[in-house]
Amino acid sequence: MDLMEGLLTRRSVRKFTDEPVAKQDILDIIKAAQYAPSAHNTQPWSFLVIENKEILKQFRHVQRSASFAENAPLVILVCGDTEKAFHREKEGWSYLDIDCAAATQNLILAAHAKGLGACWCGATPMTKPIEAIREMLHLPQNIQPFSIVVVGHPAETPKQPENRFDESKIHWA
Ligand SMILES: Cc1cc2nc3c(=O)[nH]c(=O)nc-3n(C[C@H](O)[C@H](O)[C@H](O)COP(=O)(O)O)c2cc1C
């Protein structure tokens, strides 16, 4: 699939078949995520692949809008390491979330390129889901759950949007 075509045809998929996702496909899409840009090239991310049905069922309790994970073959939890990200504690900023967003976008686009379906479900910046996921998965305090990416073979073909291109949002100087 041409990159431009992939960018324009990717849609969030929330219904999946029972077909398992091949391990090599999981590794390939995570590889694409790891090629995302990051501030100062810190690559502060990690990826937790969750295939355990009992854990997948628990997502409805920690982030209600990700409850469809219970019917998916897997979730890839994109996490950020607060200690590794380029940040300035004294000034109160960190690039962690931005880096993890770039990785998440690569991940869902790579899934699309492989014919898989995926949906980015938010964790960060919602404080309650972050804490609930950390507790559910026993994550250390420096590991921040960033996004819950639900992945599988698509059992739906979401409608493509009419036209998102809006020239009025482009300004030239
Ligand atoms: C930061 C972020 C958080 C999101 N959280 C959820 C979510 O919790 N549950 C869900 O079903 N979709 C979630 N989505 C997917 C959006 O609803 C979806 O991207 C949007 O409706 C546009 O549709 P498209 O992805 O098919 O273009 C999220 C997307 C982003 C970028």
The ligand as an SDF file (V2000), in Angstrom:
LIG
                    3D

 31 33  0  0  0  0  0  0  0  0999 V2000
   -6.2910   10.4560   21.5220 C   0  0  0  0  0  0  0  0  0  0  0  0
   -7.3980    9.5950   20.9600 C   0  0  0  0  0  0  0  0  0  0  0  0
   -8.2270    8.9190   21.8350 C   0  0  0  0  0  0  0  0  0  0  0  0
   -9.2310    8.0690   21.3450 C   0  0  0  0  0  0  0  0  0  0  0  0
   -9.9810    7.3390   22.2290 N   0  0  0  0  0  0  0  0  0  0  0  0
  -10.9090    6.4800   21.7570 C   0  0  0  0  0  0  0  0  0  0  0  0
  -11.6280    5.6450   22.6490 C   0  0  0  0  0  0  0  0  0  0  0  0
  -11.4200    5.6740   23.8600 O   0  0  0  0  0  0  0  0  0  0  0  0
  -12.5490    4.7800   22.1310 N   0  0  0  0  0  0  0  0  0  0  0  0
  -12.7940    4.7040   20.7900 C   0  0  0  0  0  0  0  0  0  0  0  0
  -13.6310    3.8920   20.3840 O   0  0  0  0  0  0  0  0  0  0  0  0
  -12.1140    5.4900   19.8980 N   0  0  0  0  0  0  0  0  0  0  0  0
  -11.1840    6.3640   20.3490 C   0  0  0  0  0  0  0  0  0  0  0  0
  -10.4500    7.1320   19.4730 N   0  0  0  0  0  0  0  0  0  0  0  0
  -10.6890    7.0200   18.0140 C   0  0  0  0  0  0  0  0  0  0  0  0
  -11.4710    8.2290   17.4800 C   0  0  0  0  0  0  0  0  0  0  0  0
  -12.8090    8.1480   17.9090 O   0  0  0  0  0  0  0  0  0  0  0  0
  -11.3700    8.2290   15.9420 C   0  0  0  0  0  0  0  0  0  0  0  0
  -10.0330    8.3700   15.5680 O   0  0  0  0  0  0  0  0  0  0  0  0
  -12.1980    9.3590   15.3240 C   0  0  0  0  0  0  0  0  0  0  0  0
  -13.5740    9.1470   15.5240 O   0  0  0  0  0  0  0  0  0  0  0  0
  -11.9530    9.5040   13.8190 C   0  0  0  0  0  0  0  0  0  0  0  0
  -12.2290    8.2810   13.1490 O   0  0  0  0  0  0  0  0  0  0  0  0
  -11.1090    7.5490   12.2630 P   0  0  0  0  0  0  0  0  0  0  0  0
  -10.0110    7.0780   13.2110 O   0  0  0  0  0  0  0  0  0  0  0  0
  -11.8310    6.3790   11.6460 O   0  0  0  0  0  0  0  0  0  0  0  0
  -10.5810    8.5110   11.2790 O   0  0  0  0  0  0  0  0  0  0  0  0
   -9.4470    7.9640   19.9430 C   0  0  0  0  0  0  0  0  0  0  0  0
   -8.5870    8.6590   19.0720 C   0  0  0  0  0  0  0  0  0  0  0  0
   -7.5660    9.4420   19.5730 C   0  0  0  0  0  0  0  0  0  0  0  0
   -6.6150   10.1400   18.6140 C   0  0  0  0  0  0  0  0  0  0  0  0
  1  2  1  0
  2  3  1  0
  2 30  2  0
  3  4  2  0
  4  5  1  0
  4 28  1  0
  5  6  2  0
  6  7  1  0
  6 13  1  0
  7  8  2  0
  7  9  1  0
  9 10  1  0
 10 11  2  0
 10 12  1  0
 12 13  2  0
 13 14  1  0
 14 15  1  0
 14 28  1  0
 15 16  1  0
 16 17  1  0
 16 18  1  0
 18 19  1  0
 18 20  1  0
 20 21  1  0
 20 22  1  0
 22 23  1  0
 23 24  1  0
 24 25  2  0
 24 26  1  0
 24 27  1  0
 28 29  2  0
 29 30  1  0
 30 31  1  0
M  END
$$$$
